[in-house]
């Protein structure tokens, strides 16, 4: 048998006389190349092709696998992370899960610092992956005990540790310039008219927006911001100012400009209420069979609004960030929804509060 393993768009091939096998070489190489899924009911309703990039199909279960890979590989290239080192970061959960997976695959230790108000499943998953986990009280970024600042201190205390710093390390954004953006461009044959996404670190929106604008300046890039975040008002008015109460969403919405978000070419922004996000989460479940988290609800709500603004015949792309499995005790628990006055939106009510910027 003549054997050879050849890299091709991160695919690896082994050939013999009987044919050819295609496979990925481990967890890290399985990240990316996720499909676009046409959201059929919403596409028919708007007359547009509303396409969700299925980032929940990454091996760690979310779009943050891309950031985890990019942050670690960049640190390796720069010599900031050596054999047997420790990767430390502060996260709402999905980046921590991605980092824990990548660290296992690469032979590093991992310490994750999280605020204490996230879904229990995220904590359990990070621990199950063998990472050390520290939870801290959820406080504003100005507080020295904010989870990002605690992570920075922990990294400084551990010999040979690397602080991934997902919010302000632009290797996060760069990985989306190099992978997510080109995949969207390729899979839409360059016909994408608008890209709509929420943001936390700024990496996904920032990287994809930069790439798509570099290919065609007319592509409309839109921030879909959850209620309580300050970024919509910043995009529209140049000032950080929140609208509405804090959101039930996890990992998106922020009150500062990160290095990953700074200078991103954003054409417009809108605010999505929790009520509207829940409405679309449950429509996606009932109509498309997709169980997704609340951040995906925000993204799809924004994509539908942009589709209606542009009119029929356009191609709108958004991000389906992660699955709903992590949020069963909250988003998919009727009693919990009722405690937040959100249950009727899961049943189809559309009288959404207006927190737009």
Beta strands, then each sheet from edge to edge (+ up, - down):
strand 1: 5-8
strand 2: 11-16
strand 3: 19-23
strand 4: 36-38
strand 5: 49-54
strand 6: 86-90
strand 7: 109-115
strand 8: 132-136
strand 9: 161-163
strand 10: 194-197
strand 11: 220-226
strand 12: 268-272
strand 13: 315-320
sheet 1: 1+ 2- 3+
sheet 2: 4+ 5- 13- 10- 11- 12-
sheet 3: 8+ 7+ 6+ 9+
end
